[in-house]
Amino acid sequence: MTSTKIKTNRSRSFYKENPPNCSSDLQLIKVKDKPPNIRIPIHSSVKTPLIDYKKLSWLCPVNTNKANDRNAAYSEIDHETFMLEYKKVFMPESPVKRCLQYYNDKEKEQNSSSSSLNTLAVNTTTSPKSLQNVNASEQPSFDVRDYLPLLHRVKKTEDKKVLQRESIQTLRQILTKHPFERTATENDLIFSNLQNFDFFKNNIEPDVLKELSVLAQLETWPDDDFVVYGKTGIHMVLKGSVVPKYTPYLVAGVDGVYPSKFTCCDEDDLPLLSAGECFGTWLTYEDPFSEELSVITLEPNCEFLKFTVSDYRRIKEHIKHREESEKLDLLLHCEQYKLWPKQPLSSLAETVEWVVYPPNTVLASEGYKSPFIGFIQSGECHVLRQVEVFHTLKNGKKEQRTQQVVVGKLSQYSSFAEISLLLDEPLTCSIITTTKVRLGIIQPEKLISLDDVTKQLLRQSNTRTFGHLSQEEIQTEYLQQELKRQWNEFKHSQVLEVINARGIRPGYGKWSKK
């Protein structure tokens, strides 16, 4: 109590000695006269700018000559140049896009390399993986509109004229090279682009056209009013326009039929051939430099795609010889035809056609006549026979059913159905493909055209396909397959029972495959 009294007395004595000036010290201070509340902003984290290393490498050679000499001082011109241009080294920050950015392989390498260099340059602890995706949006977009441009970019037009125009541009670029200079990829491009034109698609077989694409030539005529002889081969206009002198001006000649006569075109009604149209022939003439099938150029620097008659004939003969060799090789690998003479074997090979069937295709059915004779070049087929069995129902009754049993298989270099077509009788088994199968087949109408000696050899060399099996053997095979199937089902059920009893769920928890 005494201490508090002393303090109050001292304060009263102080105010008595020094009374406050009410006019000055106790005046009200206006709010607007108060000094502003100055706050120092907190330093915000600044993102490390990306460096454009192409511009940096351009800026560095400014002082390259003097940098080698450590004692030399930089000139003022070099300094001013560096200070004016150094800001271009930093890449501007791209705005955040709504969709994910698309990078090709080249851009990914550039981004990854620049990000790793930035990490070393600024000495930050940011991971290269995060710097690689600086320009990409942080979260994936769920808006379909963001991904539609990527889909539309891949979509190709189906307009026939546009496709032909693009094909002509591609052909002109590739055909500037000689045939021996072109790569396999460029030859494939020629083949695919030629298929966009109706003449090559409808009048030439694909395998022949593919071989011809390797020998395609480019002809250029520098001046107008030149005569281009069409009897030397097939020509397609790539640039410019021409006028034929006679009709017809295009003869495919696939069947070897020569035109009966040529008619001279009227000057008032001349057909104009522009880019993408063809003239010429595949037929061989004694005088290839005659006026028939020839055209006249109307513009300078006309360009033509040309296939010569000699190249076409040589490729046709080569493909024919290759197919005959392939068919003969298939027959000689079959066990029944190894001892055949050459003449009947060659006549039989001429009737063979190539067919490809997918898996699970029924080639022939038991009890019906086979549609063809088959020679398997590649793939595998199952042979099935029918058997009558008794099936027990759930109520204990039994009923008779017809089941099919796999009694064998036909693998590579096996044949079937020779006797069925020769004797005009139904097959004793069904044949179903298990894999993709390439067959050489003989149609019934071509089999009839064979001579009697070849037919007799076919009859003597072959037997009925799996016709030696009796019903008892088929039933025994069926019982063995049924017992095997029941045993597999029993094992599977027991394994499932043990797994479920232990609470094991395959594919979940610790049993999931990682």
Kinemage of the C-alpha trace (Angstrom):
@kinemage 1
@onewidth
@group {chain A} dominant
@subgroup {mainchain}
@vectorlist {calphas} color= white
{ca met a 1} P 0.000 0.000 0.000
{ca thr a 2} L 2.743 2.451 0.801
{ca ser a 3} L 4.452 1.880 -2.562
{ca thr a 4} L 1.273 2.619 -4.546
{ca lys a 5} L 0.672 5.813 -2.578
{ca ile a 6} L 4.192 7.013 -3.266
{ca lys a 7} L 3.732 6.433 -7.035
{ca thr a 8} L 0.428 8.337 -7.178
{ca asn a 9} L 1.864 11.253 -5.207
{ca arg a 10} L 4.830 11.498 -7.554
{ca ser a 11} L 2.578 11.541 -10.634
{ca arg a 12} L 0.386 14.271 -9.139
{ca ser a 13} L 3.392 16.419 -8.298
{ca phe a 14} L 4.723 16.014 -11.856
{ca tyr a 15} L 1.486 17.271 -13.425
{ca lys a 16} L 1.332 20.188 -10.991
{ca glu a 17} L 4.815 21.293 -11.975
{ca asn a 18} L 4.320 20.690 -15.746
{ca pro a 19} L 0.665 21.253 -16.651
{ca pro a 20} L -0.277 19.970 -20.211
{ca asn a 21} L -1.033 22.405 -23.000
{ca cys a 22} L -4.608 21.547 -23.992
{ca ser a 23} L -4.497 23.768 -27.043
{ca ser a 24} L -1.625 21.870 -28.716
{ca asp a 25} L -0.984 18.479 -27.147
{ca leu a 26} L -4.567 17.425 -26.571
{ca gln a 27} L -5.909 18.349 -30.012
{ca leu a 28} L -7.759 15.615 -31.892
{ca ile a 29} L -5.781 14.104 -34.731
{ca lys a 30} L -7.692 13.718 -37.950
{ca val a 31} L -7.767 10.323 -39.546
{ca lys a 32} L -6.730 11.611 -42.914
{ca asp a 33} L -3.649 13.278 -41.437
{ca lys a 34} L -2.393 9.974 -40.054
{ca pro a 35} L 0.674 8.603 -41.852
{ca pro a 36} L -0.071 5.616 -44.083
{ca asn a 37} L 0.486 2.132 -42.746
{ca ile a 38} L 3.541 1.029 -44.708
{ca arg a 39} L 3.880 -2.765 -45.006
{ca ile a 40} L 6.874 -4.463 -46.477
{ca pro a 41} L 5.692 -7.184 -48.893
{ca ile a 42} L 6.887 -10.677 -48.313
{ca his a 43} L 9.294 -11.906 -50.954
{ca ser a 44} L 7.353 -14.134 -53.330
{ca ser a 45} L 8.957 -17.159 -54.919
{ca val a 46} L 10.061 -16.332 -58.454
{ca lys a 47} L 10.055 -19.142 -61.002
{ca thr a 48} L 13.360 -19.851 -62.596
{ca pro a 49} L 13.183 -18.630 -66.217
{ca leu a 50} L 13.918 -21.055 -69.027
{ca ile a 51} L 16.996 -20.397 -71.129
{ca asp a 52} L 16.974 -20.501 -74.904
{ca tyr a 53} L 20.319 -22.157 -75.596
{ca lys a 54} L 20.222 -21.416 -79.304
{ca lys a 55} L 20.217 -17.672 -78.617
{ca leu a 56} L 22.764 -18.137 -75.837
{ca ser a 57} L 25.148 -19.879 -78.236
{ca trp a 58} L 24.589 -17.031 -80.696
{ca leu a 59} L 25.398 -14.435 -78.017
{ca cys a 60} L 28.487 -16.183 -76.631
{ca pro a 61} L 30.693 -15.810 -79.741
{ca val a 62} L 30.633 -12.021 -79.248
{ca asn a 63} L 33.632 -12.301 -76.901
{ca thr a 64} L 35.059 -15.616 -78.081
{ca asn a 65} L 38.188 -14.117 -79.594
{ca lys a 66} L 39.072 -12.134 -76.477
{ca ala a 67} L 37.909 -14.661 -73.941
{ca asn a 68} L 40.848 -16.900 -74.740
{ca asp a 69} L 43.204 -14.165 -73.529
{ca arg a 70} L 42.515 -13.758 -69.801
{ca asn a 71} L 44.445 -10.478 -69.522
{ca ala a 72} L 42.538 -8.760 -72.358
{ca ala a 73} L 39.736 -6.379 -71.356
{ca tyr a 74} L 36.394 -6.450 -73.051
{ca ser a 75} L 35.672 -3.524 -75.326
{ca glu a 76} L 32.739 -1.220 -74.834
{ca ile a 77} L 31.101 -2.429 -78.071
{ca asp a 78} L 31.076 -6.014 -76.840
{ca his a 79} L 29.673 -4.909 -73.517
{ca glu a 80} L 26.897 -2.846 -75.101
{ca thr a 81} L 25.995 -5.670 -77.470
{ca phe a 82} L 25.771 -8.140 -74.614
{ca met a 83} L 23.665 -5.807 -72.437
{ca leu a 84} L 21.220 -5.162 -75.281
{ca glu a 85} L 20.782 -8.765 -76.322
{ca tyr a 86} L 21.057 -10.762 -73.084
{ca lys a 87} L 17.301 -10.505 -72.374
{ca lys a 88} L 16.553 -12.576 -75.453
{ca val a 89} L 18.282 -15.525 -73.822
{ca phe a 90} L 15.370 -15.993 -71.388
{ca met a 91} L 12.343 -17.689 -72.900
{ca pro a 92} L 8.986 -15.965 -72.258
{ca glu a 93} L 6.647 -17.844 -69.973
{ca ser a 94} L 3.855 -19.401 -72.003
{ca pro a 95} L 0.316 -19.005 -70.642
{ca val a 96} L -1.303 -22.028 -69.032
{ca lys a 97} L -3.375 -23.813 -71.613
{ca arg a 98} L -6.606 -25.598 -70.981
{ca cys a 99} L -5.551 -28.775 -72.737
{ca leu a 100} L -2.506 -31.008 -72.589
{ca gln a 101} L 0.250 -30.007 -74.966
{ca tyr a 102} L 1.326 -32.468 -77.616
{ca tyr a 103} L 5.053 -33.066 -78.034
{ca asn a 104} L 6.659 -35.084 -80.736
{ca asp a 105} L 9.881 -36.998 -80.124
{ca lys a 106} L 12.101 -34.124 -81.275
{ca glu a 107} L 10.450 -31.575 -78.992
{ca lys a 108} L 10.632 -33.990 -76.066
{ca glu a 109} L 14.388 -34.319 -76.509
{ca gln a 110} L 14.788 -30.535 -76.706
{ca asn a 111} L 12.682 -29.986 -73.589
{ca ser a 112} L 14.506 -32.649 -71.626
{ca ser a 113} L 17.925 -31.324 -72.655
{ca ser a 114} L 17.025 -27.700 -71.885
{ca ser a 115} L 15.557 -28.667 -68.530
{ca ser a 116} L 18.667 -30.533 -67.471
{ca leu a 117} L 20.874 -27.608 -68.517
{ca asn a 118} L 18.659 -25.173 -66.624
{ca thr a 119} L 19.032 -27.259 -63.504
{ca leu a 120} L 22.804 -27.000 -63.714
{ca ala a 121} L 22.805 -23.312 -64.684
{ca val a 122} L 20.677 -21.945 -61.842
{ca asn a 123} L 21.795 -24.520 -59.248
{ca thr a 124} L 18.264 -25.396 -58.168
{ca thr a 125} L 17.050 -28.573 -56.582
{ca thr a 126} L 14.106 -28.996 -58.921
{ca ser a 127} L 13.943 -32.463 -60.444
{ca pro a 128} L 14.466 -32.791 -64.211
{ca lys a 129} L 11.138 -34.621 -64.507
{ca ser a 130} L 9.238 -31.607 -63.214
{ca leu a 131} L 11.200 -29.228 -65.459
{ca gln a 132} L 10.447 -31.385 -68.468
{ca asn a 133} L 6.742 -30.655 -68.104
{ca val a 134} L 6.994 -26.927 -67.291
{ca asn a 135} L 5.117 -25.902 -70.401
{ca ala a 136} L 2.490 -28.623 -70.006
{ca ser a 137} L -0.606 -28.068 -67.940
{ca glu a 138} L -0.479 -29.385 -64.400
{ca gln a 139} L -3.768 -31.280 -64.538
{ca pro a 140} L -5.219 -33.334 -67.415
{ca ser a 141} L -8.223 -31.942 -69.198
{ca phe a 142} L -11.538 -33.770 -69.260
{ca asp a 143} L -13.008 -31.590 -71.997
{ca val a 144} L -13.558 -33.487 -75.253
{ca arg a 145} L -12.960 -30.313 -77.277
{ca asp a 146} L -9.319 -30.293 -76.202
{ca tyr a 147} L -8.642 -33.656 -77.860
{ca leu a 148} L -10.706 -33.281 -81.036
{ca pro a 149} L -7.962 -31.362 -82.920
{ca leu a 150} L -5.568 -34.266 -82.378
{ca leu a 151} L -8.095 -36.686 -83.851
{ca his a 152} L -8.914 -34.452 -86.787
{ca arg a 153} L -5.242 -34.017 -87.531
{ca val a 154} L -4.888 -37.723 -88.352
{ca lys a 155} L -8.104 -37.940 -90.354
{ca lys a 156} L -7.571 -38.201 -94.095
{ca thr a 157} L -9.848 -36.939 -96.784
{ca glu a 158} L -11.882 -39.359 -98.882
{ca asp a 159} L -12.376 -37.021 -101.821
{ca lys a 160} L -11.134 -38.844 -104.903
{ca lys a 161} L -9.860 -35.739 -106.699
{ca val a 162} L -7.972 -34.494 -103.649
{ca leu a 163} L -6.336 -37.897 -103.162
{ca gln a 164} L -5.277 -38.030 -106.796
{ca arg a 165} L -3.856 -34.501 -106.625
{ca glu a 166} L -1.794 -35.403 -103.554
{ca ser a 167} L -0.679 -38.663 -105.175
{ca ile a 168} L 0.546 -36.816 -108.273
{ca gln a 169} L 2.631 -34.454 -106.137
{ca thr a 170} L 4.162 -37.399 -104.276
{ca leu a 171} L 4.920 -39.267 -107.499
{ca arg a 172} L 6.613 -36.240 -109.050
{ca gln a 173} L 8.897 -35.893 -106.030
{ca ile a 174} L 9.882 -39.570 -105.915
{ca leu a 175} L 10.291 -40.108 -109.663
{ca thr a 176} L 13.008 -37.458 -109.888
{ca lys a 177} L 15.313 -40.266 -108.720
{ca his a 178} L 16.384 -43.111 -110.960
{ca pro a 179} L 14.947 -46.584 -110.192
{ca phe a 180} L 18.281 -47.787 -108.763
{ca glu a 181} L 18.436 -44.743 -106.432
{ca arg a 182} L 15.012 -45.229 -104.836
{ca thr a 183} L 14.577 -47.000 -101.512
{ca ala a 184} L 12.078 -49.752 -100.703
{ca thr a 185} L 9.935 -47.250 -98.795
{ca glu a 186} L 9.754 -44.958 -101.822
{ca asn a 187} L 8.771 -47.877 -104.062
{ca asp a 188} L 5.976 -48.756 -101.638
{ca leu a 189} L 4.806 -45.136 -101.784
{ca ile a 190} L 4.652 -45.314 -105.582
{ca phe a 191} L 2.584 -48.511 -105.372
{ca ser a 192} L 0.135 -47.115 -102.799
{ca asn a 193} L -0.319 -43.844 -104.711
{ca leu a 194} L -0.927 -45.602 -108.037
{ca gln a 195} L -3.819 -47.498 -106.455
{ca asn a 196} L -5.708 -44.192 -106.168
{ca phe a 197} L -6.136 -44.160 -109.970
{ca asp a 198} L -8.861 -46.282 -111.558
{ca phe a 199} L -6.814 -47.532 -114.507
{ca phe a 200} L -4.072 -49.091 -112.386
{ca lys a 201} L -6.521 -50.358 -109.778
{ca asn a 202} L -8.910 -52.085 -112.215
{ca asn a 203} L -6.627 -53.278 -115.028
{ca ile a 204} L -3.471 -54.459 -113.266
{ca glu a 205} L -3.143 -57.135 -110.612
{ca pro a 206} L -1.731 -55.868 -107.285
{ca asp a 207} L 1.326 -58.138 -107.320
{ca val a 208} L 2.167 -57.068 -110.895
{ca leu a 209} L 1.665 -53.392 -110.059
{ca lys a 210} L 3.918 -53.700 -107.013
{ca glu a 211} L 6.731 -55.126 -109.136
{ca leu a 212} L 6.158 -52.464 -111.795
{ca ser a 213} L 6.426 -49.672 -109.224
{ca val a 214} L 10.128 -50.442 -108.875
{ca leu a 215} L 10.654 -49.755 -112.613
{ca ala a 216} L 8.555 -46.584 -112.912
{ca gln a 217} L 10.187 -43.865 -115.036
{ca leu a 218} L 9.729 -40.112 -115.412
{ca glu a 219} L 9.638 -38.592 -118.901
{ca thr a 220} L 9.855 -34.821 -119.422
{ca trp a 221} L 9.160 -33.025 -122.722
{ca pro a 222} L 10.562 -29.463 -122.634
{ca asp a 223} L 8.566 -27.917 -125.512
{ca asp a 224} L 4.989 -27.992 -126.677
{ca asp a 225} L 3.710 -29.598 -129.908
{ca phe a 226} L 5.819 -32.724 -129.333
{ca val a 227} L 4.566 -36.211 -130.270
{ca val a 228} L 4.617 -38.836 -127.490
{ca tyr a 229} L 4.273 -42.387 -128.831
{ca gly a 230} L 1.866 -44.456 -126.736
{ca lys a 231} L 2.769 -47.852 -128.227
{ca thr a 232} L 5.981 -47.898 -126.175
{ca gly a 233} L 4.043 -48.382 -122.922
{ca ile a 234} L 1.488 -46.948 -120.534
{ca his a 235} L 1.852 -43.218 -119.785
{ca met a 236} L 0.131 -41.170 -117.085
{ca val a 237} L 0.157 -37.376 -117.278
{ca leu a 238} L 1.727 -35.820 -114.165
{ca lys a 239} L 2.051 -32.236 -115.385
{ca gly a 240} L 0.625 -30.349 -118.337
{ca ser a 241} L -1.961 -31.505 -120.881
{ca val a 242} L -1.960 -33.480 -124.133
{ca val a 243} L -4.314 -34.201 -127.048
{ca pro a 244} L -4.588 -37.682 -128.649
{ca lys a 245} L -4.459 -37.986 -132.441
{ca tyr a 246} L -6.549 -41.172 -132.707
{ca thr a 247} L -9.212 -42.985 -130.729
{ca pro a 248} L -8.948 -45.222 -128.820
{ca tyr a 249} L -5.894 -43.694 -127.176
{ca leu a 250} L -5.761 -46.164 -124.242
{ca val a 251} L -5.747 -49.959 -124.701
{ca ala a 252} L -5.189 -52.006 -121.555
{ca gly a 253} L -4.566 -55.182 -123.557
{ca val a 254} L -4.713 -57.419 -120.485
{ca asp a 255} L -6.468 -60.165 -122.484
{ca gly a 256} L -4.146 -59.720 -125.465
{ca val a 257} L -6.937 -58.411 -127.725
{ca tyr a 258} L -5.799 -55.773 -130.215
{ca pro a 259} L -8.206 -53.008 -131.267
{ca ser a 260} L -9.828 -53.558 -134.656
{ca lys a 261} L -9.207 -50.043 -135.999
{ca phe a 262} L -8.172 -46.523 -135.014
{ca thr a 263} L -10.229 -43.418 -135.838
{ca cys a 264} L -8.687 -40.000 -136.385
{ca cys a 265} L -9.971 -37.378 -133.920
{ca asp a 266} L -11.865 -34.330 -135.202
{ca glu a 267} L -10.148 -31.006 -134.700
{ca asp a 268} L -13.334 -29.466 -133.295
{ca asp a 269} L -13.887 -32.188 -130.714
{ca leu a 270} L -10.451 -33.202 -129.447
{ca pro a 271} L -10.353 -34.975 -126.054
{ca leu a 272} L -8.039 -33.183 -123.626
{ca leu a 273} L -5.969 -35.335 -121.264
{ca ser a 274} L -4.812 -33.580 -118.094
{ca ala a 275} L -2.926 -34.685 -114.963
{ca gly a 276} L -4.009 -38.114 -113.711
{ca glu a 277} L -5.210 -39.487 -117.090
{ca cys a 278} L -3.507 -42.262 -119.038
{ca phe a 279} L -2.774 -43.238 -122.630
{ca gly a 280} L -0.821 -46.037 -124.320
{ca thr a 281} L -0.983 -49.837 -124.203
{ca trp a 282} L 0.598 -53.020 -122.812
{ca leu a 283} L 0.386 -54.768 -126.201
{ca thr a 284} L 3.468 -55.384 -128.307
{ca tyr a 285} L 3.574 -53.767 -131.769
{ca glu a 286} L 6.089 -54.260 -134.575
{ca asp a 287} L 6.296 -50.503 -135.188
{ca pro a 288} L 6.012 -48.784 -131.768
{ca phe a 289} L 6.721 -45.320 -133.230
{ca ser a 290} L 3.580 -45.008 -135.355
{ca glu a 291} L 0.894 -42.351 -134.932
{ca glu a 292} L -1.720 -44.671 -133.405
{ca leu a 293} L -2.060 -44.271 -129.630
{ca ser a 294} L 0.198 -41.188 -129.804
{ca val a 295} L -0.549 -37.764 -128.278
{ca ile a 296} L 0.644 -34.171 -128.805
{ca thr a 297} L 1.816 -31.967 -125.927
{ca leu a 298} L 0.018 -28.640 -125.517
{ca glu a 299} L 2.278 -27.114 -122.851
{ca pro a 300} L 6.027 -26.916 -122.293
{ca asn a 301} L 7.681 -29.087 -119.623
{ca cys a 302} L 5.052 -31.833 -119.676
{ca glu a 303} L 5.842 -34.733 -117.327
{ca phe a 304} L 4.706 -38.364 -117.689
{ca leu a 305} L 4.906 -41.494 -115.548
{ca lys a 306} L 5.862 -44.332 -117.890
{ca phe a 307} L 5.833 -48.149 -117.715
{ca thr a 308} L 7.399 -49.756 -120.774
{ca val a 309} L 5.862 -52.742 -122.568
{ca ser a 310} L 9.045 -54.787 -122.169
{ca asp a 311} L 9.096 -54.279 -118.382
{ca tyr a 312} L 5.444 -55.284 -118.120
{ca arg a 313} L 5.934 -58.454 -120.185
{ca arg a 314} L 9.064 -59.446 -118.279
{ca ile a 315} L 7.359 -58.998 -114.888
{ca lys a 316} L 4.298 -60.979 -116.012
{ca glu a 317} L 6.494 -63.881 -117.125
{ca his a 318} L 8.556 -63.717 -113.944
{ca ile a 319} L 5.475 -63.821 -111.696
{ca lys a 320} L 3.954 -66.652 -113.733
{ca his a 321} L 7.151 -68.692 -113.518
{ca arg a 322} L 7.402 -68.026 -109.776
{ca glu a 323} L 3.810 -69.168 -109.171
{ca glu a 324} L 4.324 -72.343 -111.197
{ca ser a 325} L 7.466 -73.142 -109.225
{ca glu a 326} L 5.605 -72.541 -105.960
{ca lys a 327} L 2.744 -74.842 -106.993
{ca leu a 328} L 5.114 -77.577 -108.157
{ca asp a 329} L 7.047 -77.305 -104.913
{ca leu a 330} L 3.807 -77.729 -102.922
{ca leu a 331} L 2.795 -80.865 -104.847
{ca leu a 332} L 6.263 -82.398 -104.592
{ca his a 333} L 6.231 -81.968 -100.808
{ca cys a 334} L 2.982 -83.943 -100.539
{ca glu a 335} L 3.665 -87.621 -99.880
{ca gln a 336} L 1.280 -88.919 -102.567
{ca tyr a 337} L 2.823 -86.923 -105.441
{ca lys a 338} L 6.554 -87.367 -104.875
{ca leu a 339} L 6.869 -90.191 -107.445
{ca trp a 340} L 4.693 -88.640 -110.129
{ca pro a 341} L 6.134 -88.004 -113.623
{ca lys a 342} L 6.862 -84.412 -114.555
{ca gln a 343} L 4.246 -84.035 -117.298
{ca pro a 344} L 1.092 -84.960 -115.292
{ca leu a 345} L 2.493 -83.125 -112.269
{ca ser a 346} L 2.901 -79.926 -114.310
{ca ser a 347} L -0.606 -80.213 -115.773
{ca leu a 348} L -2.032 -80.699 -112.272
{ca ala a 349} L -0.066 -77.687 -110.959
{ca glu a 350} L -1.573 -75.454 -113.666
{ca thr a 351} L -5.063 -76.006 -112.215
{ca val a 352} L -4.095 -74.996 -108.658
{ca glu a 353} L -5.348 -71.675 -107.237
{ca trp a 354} L -4.297 -69.952 -104.010
{ca val a 355} L -6.825 -69.288 -101.234
{ca val a 356} L -6.389 -68.113 -97.618
{ca tyr a 357} L -8.870 -69.029 -94.859
{ca pro a 358} L -9.054 -67.654 -91.284
{ca pro a 359} L -9.249 -69.913 -88.187
{ca asn a 360} L -12.463 -71.813 -87.354
{ca thr a 361} L -13.578 -72.064 -90.981
{ca val a 362} L -15.407 -75.202 -92.153
{ca leu a 363} L -13.695 -76.300 -95.363
{ca ala a 364} L -15.734 -79.467 -95.866
{ca ser a 365} L -18.582 -81.214 -94.007
{ca glu a 366} L -19.148 -84.902 -93.378
{ca gly a 367} L -21.883 -86.392 -95.552
{ca tyr a 368} L -21.520 -83.726 -98.271
{ca lys a 369} L -19.447 -83.484 -101.415
{ca ser a 370} L -16.280 -81.441 -101.016
{ca pro a 371} L -16.258 -78.107 -102.885
{ca phe a 372} L -12.602 -78.553 -103.951
{ca ile a 373} L -9.409 -80.550 -103.587
{ca gly a 374} L -7.135 -78.919 -101.031
{ca phe a 375} L -3.350 -78.853 -100.599
{ca ile a 376} L -2.204 -77.208 -97.352
{ca gln a 377} L 0.828 -74.967 -97.823
{ca ser a 378} L 0.778 -73.472 -94.308
{ca gly a 379} L -1.445 -73.810 -91.252
{ca glu a 380} L -3.291 -76.661 -89.580
{ca cys a 381} L -6.759 -78.242 -89.769
{ca his a 382} L -8.683 -80.615 -87.491
{ca val a 383} L -10.484 -83.677 -88.830
{ca leu a 384} L -13.809 -84.464 -87.111
{ca arg a 385} L -16.039 -87.556 -87.281
{ca gln a 386} L -19.605 -87.948 -86.035
{ca val a 387} L -20.568 -90.525 -83.391
{ca glu a 388} L -23.872 -91.479 -81.766
{ca val a 389} L -23.742 -91.295 -77.935
{ca phe a 390} L -26.209 -91.416 -75.035
{ca his a 391} L -26.507 -88.288 -72.916
{ca thr a 392} L -27.892 -88.434 -69.346
{ca leu a 393} L -30.241 -85.591 -68.427
{ca lys a 394} L -30.666 -84.073 -64.954
{ca asn a 395} L -33.873 -86.033 -64.348
{ca gly a 396} L -32.050 -89.327 -65.010
{ca lys a 397} L -33.394 -89.960 -68.490
{ca lys a 398} L -31.084 -90.744 -71.387
{ca glu a 399} L -31.312 -89.493 -74.938
{ca gln a 400} L -29.308 -90.226 -78.043
{ca arg a 401} L -27.214 -87.394 -79.478
{ca thr a 402} L -24.767 -86.906 -82.323
{ca gln a 403} L -21.357 -85.629 -81.229
{ca gln a 404} L -18.267 -84.720 -83.228
{ca val a 405} L -14.919 -86.184 -82.260
{ca val a 406} L -11.492 -84.907 -83.296
{ca val a 407} L -9.907 -87.974 -84.846
{ca gly a 408} L -6.826 -86.332 -86.342
{ca lys a 409} L -5.301 -83.269 -87.909
{ca leu a 410} L -3.972 -82.156 -91.268
{ca ser a 411} L -0.755 -80.173 -91.145
{ca gln a 412} L 1.525 -78.611 -93.736
{ca tyr a 413} L 1.867 -80.451 -97.074
{ca ser a 414} L -1.265 -82.543 -96.536
{ca ser a 415} L -4.099 -82.954 -99.054
{ca phe a 416} L -7.746 -83.972 -98.845
{ca ala a 417} L -10.949 -84.648 -100.825
{ca glu a 418} L -9.359 -86.129 -103.981
{ca ile a 419} L -11.597 -89.211 -103.947
{ca ser a 420} L -14.714 -87.193 -103.092
{ca leu a 421} L -14.451 -85.141 -106.286
{ca leu a 422} L -13.167 -87.906 -108.558
{ca leu a 423} L -15.893 -90.410 -107.641
{ca asp a 424} L -18.531 -87.750 -106.882
{ca glu a 425} L -19.245 -89.080 -103.381
{ca pro a 426} L -19.697 -87.405 -99.960
{ca leu a 427} L -16.830 -86.935 -97.541
{ca thr a 428} L -16.324 -89.288 -94.607
{ca cys a 429} L -15.212 -86.486 -92.245
{ca ser a 430} L -15.422 -82.753 -91.566
{ca ile a 431} L -12.398 -80.471 -91.929
{ca ile a 432} L -12.114 -77.242 -89.882
{ca thr a 433} L -9.189 -74.809 -89.796
{ca thr a 434} L -7.567 -74.207 -86.401
{ca thr a 435} L -5.109 -71.554 -87.590
{ca lys a 436} L -4.778 -69.278 -90.594
{ca val a 437} L -4.444 -71.641 -93.549
{ca arg a 438} L -3.114 -71.009 -97.058
{ca leu a 439} L -4.410 -73.590 -99.487
{ca gly a 440} L -3.787 -74.555 -103.058
{ca ile a 441} L -7.174 -75.685 -104.349
{ca ile a 442} L -8.454 -77.362 -107.520
{ca gln a 443} L -12.012 -76.489 -108.515
{ca pro a 444} L -14.322 -79.267 -109.880
{ca glu a 445} L -14.586 -77.628 -113.329
{ca lys a 446} L -10.779 -77.576 -113.677
{ca leu a 447} L -10.538 -81.168 -112.499
{ca ile a 448} L -12.805 -82.244 -115.359
{ca ser a 449} L -10.479 -80.597 -117.903
{ca leu a 450} L -7.560 -82.866 -116.895
{ca asp a 451} L -6.563 -85.750 -119.139
{ca asp a 452} L -7.445 -89.351 -118.277
{ca val a 453} L -3.895 -90.301 -117.300
{ca thr a 454} L -3.713 -87.573 -114.650
{ca lys a 455} L -7.145 -88.524 -113.291
{ca gln a 456} L -6.118 -92.174 -113.049
{ca leu a 457} L -2.932 -91.234 -111.205
{ca leu a 458} L -5.002 -89.167 -108.758
{ca arg a 459} L -7.300 -92.128 -108.133
{ca gln a 460} L -4.446 -94.563 -107.544
{ca ser a 461} L -2.326 -92.263 -105.352
{ca asn a 462} L -4.991 -91.200 -102.849
{ca thr a 463} L -7.391 -92.739 -100.355
{ca arg a 464} L -10.437 -91.433 -98.516
{ca thr a 465} L -9.493 -88.892 -95.851
{ca phe a 466} L -9.611 -90.773 -92.500
{ca gly a 467} L -11.996 -93.277 -94.073
{ca his a 468} L -10.262 -96.270 -92.490
{ca leu a 469} L -11.626 -95.570 -88.988
{ca ser a 470} L -14.449 -97.825 -87.775
{ca gln a 471} L -17.291 -96.783 -85.469
{ca glu a 472} L -15.723 -98.670 -82.551
{ca glu a 473} L -12.462 -96.762 -82.920
{ca ile a 474} L -14.340 -93.471 -83.105
{ca gln a 475} L -16.347 -94.323 -79.958
{ca thr a 476} L -13.167 -95.318 -78.120
{ca glu a 477} L -11.575 -91.994 -79.066
{ca tyr a 478} L -14.689 -90.176 -77.899
{ca leu a 479} L -14.622 -91.942 -74.499
{ca gln a 480} L -10.955 -91.081 -73.984
{ca gln a 481} L -11.566 -87.417 -74.791
{ca glu a 482} L -14.603 -87.291 -72.473
{ca leu a 483} L -12.664 -88.853 -69.587
{ca lys a 484} L -9.842 -86.373 -70.120
{ca arg a 485} L -12.306 -83.476 -70.182
{ca gln a 486} L -14.037 -84.653 -66.973
{ca trp a 487} L -10.684 -85.096 -65.222
{ca asn a 488} L -9.627 -81.549 -66.160
{ca glu a 489} L -12.941 -80.156 -64.908
{ca phe a 490} L -12.556 -82.067 -61.616
{ca lys a 491} L -9.021 -80.722 -61.074
{ca his a 492} L -10.179 -77.205 -61.810
{ca ser a 493} L -13.102 -77.448 -59.379
{ca gln a 494} L -10.850 -78.800 -56.608
{ca val a 495} L -8.338 -75.995 -57.066
{ca leu a 496} L -11.114 -73.394 -56.933
{ca glu a 497} L -12.532 -74.977 -53.784
{ca val a 498} L -9.168 -74.815 -51.996
{ca ile a 499} L -8.581 -71.237 -53.108
{ca asn a 500} L -12.005 -70.094 -51.946
{ca ala a 501} L -11.647 -71.933 -48.634
{ca arg a 502} L -8.391 -70.087 -47.884
{ca gly a 503} L -9.898 -66.745 -48.848
{ca ile a 504} L -7.556 -66.325 -51.773
{ca arg a 505} L -8.756 -64.002 -54.498
{ca pro a 506} L -6.505 -64.240 -57.554
{ca gly a 507} L -5.787 -60.828 -59.008
{ca tyr a 508} L -6.569 -58.920 -55.791
{ca gly a 509} L -4.482 -57.834 -52.800
{ca lys a 510} L -1.173 -59.586 -52.409
{ca trp a 511} L -2.141 -62.078 -55.137
{ca ser a 512} L -2.341 -59.394 -57.790
{ca lys a 513} L 0.257 -59.574 -60.536
{ca lys a 514} L 2.519 -56.542 -60.495
